[in-house]
Each structure stands twice: as C-alpha cells, then as structure tokens.
Amino acid sequence: MKFTQSKKGFRILATVVVMLFAGFSLYAQRTAVSGIVKEASTGEPILGAGVIEKGTTNGTMTDINGQFTLNVLPQATLEVRFVGFGTKEVAVNGQTSF
C-alpha cells in the first residue's frame, strides 16, 4: 500500500480548511457602518452619492433619503463622492453611525 497519496490529499484538505477559517475570521472583523450624506449648506440629503472604503472596491450609493450602509474594517476611511462636489474622507475609527 502507498500512503504517500493519502498524506498528500490530507495536506491539501488541511490547507483548504485553514484557508477557509482564515477567510471567515477576516470577514468577521468587518463591521456595518451607516449614515446619511447631506449637502453642507442646506442640510438636504444627497441621492446617489458614492460611499467607498478607501483603497478598496467596496462601496455603495446613498438612497433617496441620502442613507447608506456598508460593511468595512473598523480602522477604514470612507470616501464620499458626488458629481459637482469635492471628495470627503471620514475615518471610521470604530464608529458605526455617521
């Protein structure tokens, strides 16, 4: 009997399992943040503003009430963008509401 094939298979399976658990733990570290994007001078909500986790492709757009929800890392920085306005950066710093 050859045990080398089964040992190789076990190593591959063990590696896959470890990678899956590592991926779950990284996902678990994300937190949901939410907020409302408003125009500074009038306080009106902005529909369709982009809210992006800086340095990633993780993002969303505000709804008709200017509200958004996004899962980000606790130390992330949010970039808020809208056509005709400058980009605003907001540090999350463990906060969940903006």
C-alpha positions as CSV (number, residue, x, y, z in Angstrom):
1,M,0.0,0.0,0.0
2,K,1.1,3.5,-0.7
3,F,0.4,6.1,1.9
4,T,2.0,9.0,0.1
5,Q,-1.1,9.8,-2.0
6,S,-3.4,9.8,1.1
7,K,-0.9,12.0,3.0
8,K,-0.7,14.4,0.1
9,G,-4.5,14.5,-0.1
10,F,-4.7,15.1,3.7
11,R,-2.2,18.0,3.4
12,I,-4.3,19.6,0.6
13,L,-7.5,19.2,2.6
14,A,-5.9,20.6,5.7
15,T,-4.6,23.6,3.8
16,V,-8.0,24.3,2.3
17,V,-9.7,24.1,5.7
18,V,-7.2,26.5,7.3
19,M,-7.7,29.0,4.4
20,L,-11.5,28.8,4.8
21,F,-11.3,29.6,8.5
22,A,-8.9,32.4,7.9
23,G,-11.3,33.9,5.4
24,F,-14.2,33.7,7.8
25,S,-12.2,35.4,10.5
26,L,-11.3,38.2,8.2
27,Y,-14.9,38.7,7.2
28,A,-15.9,38.6,10.9
29,Q,-13.7,41.6,11.6
30,R,-15.8,43.8,9.3
31,T,-18.4,46.0,10.9
32,A,-21.6,47.6,9.5
33,V,-21.5,51.4,9.3
34,S,-24.4,53.5,8.3
35,G,-25.1,57.2,7.9
36,I,-26.7,60.0,5.9
37,V,-24.9,62.1,3.3
38,K,-26.2,65.7,3.3
39,E,-25.4,68.9,1.4
40,A,-23.4,71.0,3.8
41,S,-25.2,74.4,3.3
42,T,-28.8,73.3,3.1
43,G,-28.8,70.0,5.0
44,E,-30.7,68.3,2.2
45,P,-29.9,64.6,1.7
46,I,-27.9,63.7,-1.4
47,L,-29.3,60.9,-3.6
48,G,-26.8,58.7,-5.4
49,A,-23.6,59.8,-3.6
50,G,-20.9,57.1,-3.7
51,V,-19.5,55.9,-0.3
52,I,-16.4,53.8,-0.7
53,E,-14.0,52.1,1.7
54,K,-10.8,53.9,0.7
55,G,-8.2,51.8,-1.1
56,T,-10.8,49.1,-2.0
57,T,-13.6,48.5,-4.4
58,N,-16.0,48.0,-1.5
59,G,-18.7,50.7,-1.8
60,T,-22.3,51.6,-2.1
61,M,-24.6,54.5,-3.1
62,T,-26.9,56.6,-1.0
63,D,-30.7,56.0,-1.3
64,I,-33.4,58.7,-1.9
65,N,-33.0,59.8,1.8
66,G,-29.2,60.1,1.5
67,Q,-28.8,57.0,3.7
68,F,-26.1,54.2,3.2
69,T,-25.0,51.1,5.0
70,L,-21.6,49.4,4.3
71,N,-19.5,46.6,5.9
72,V,-16.0,47.9,6.4
73,L,-12.9,47.3,8.6
74,P,-13.0,49.2,11.9
75,Q,-10.0,51.3,11.0
76,A,-11.2,52.1,7.5
77,T,-11.6,55.5,5.9
78,L,-14.7,56.3,4.0
79,E,-14.6,58.4,0.8
80,V,-17.8,60.2,-0.1
81,R,-18.1,61.3,-3.7
82,F,-20.8,63.1,-5.7
83,V,-20.6,64.8,-9.1
84,G,-20.1,68.6,-8.6
85,F,-18.8,68.3,-5.0
86,G,-15.4,67.6,-3.6
87,T,-14.4,64.2,-2.2
88,K,-14.9,64.0,1.6
89,E,-12.9,61.5,3.7
90,V,-14.2,60.3,7.0
91,A,-12.2,58.0,9.4
92,V,-14.4,55.2,10.8
93,N,-12.3,54.7,14.0
94,G,-14.7,52.0,15.3
95,Q,-17.8,54.2,14.9
96,T,-20.9,52.7,13.3
97,S,-23.0,55.7,12.6
98,F,-22.3,58.9,10.6
